[in-house]
């Protein structure tokens, strides 16, 4: 069992932030730490706080390492794409040579950078650069204009 000595200031902060902190993850951490300050058993803290024992221990270790400031930090893992370093060259090349499909854009990026990505990853990367899909359609021809003139009253009747 991990022994932690809490100050009364910290306990007051736990009590306040478990309900009023703007981020729900920090609220949960504060709840668990507040329950620990009441000297409840760990299994009861896990049940009340709806966390696993490993998560509970990680909250305790965060508090021991850095105090309340460390517990209140919000650090989500957000990896950056390997293509991010090639952003300007990819953008310039695709502006000069617009691809007709995502698969073609994917192969162009692979030729430029040597980094091969799937269609979904390529689509999300291009959207992050500001590119958007433009649907290409056929231009209507004027082949029916003579027939329209001759059969103007019957043109929209189904045969």
Long-range contacts (C-beta under 8 A, 24 or more apart in sequence): 1-42, 2-57, 2-60, 2-64, 4-36, 4-60, 4-63, 4-64, 6-33, 6-36, 6-37, 10-37, 10-67, 10-68, 11-37, 13-68, 17-72, 21-72, 23-74, 25-74, 26-71, 26-72, 26-74, 29-59, 29-62, 29-71, 30-71, 32-56, 32-59, 33-59, 33-60, 33-63, 33-71, 36-60, 81-121, 81-125, 82-115, 83-109, 83-113, 83-115, 83-117, 83-125, 86-112, 86-113, 86-115, 87-129, 89-113, 90-129, 91-129, 94-126, 94-131, 100-136, 102-126, 102-133
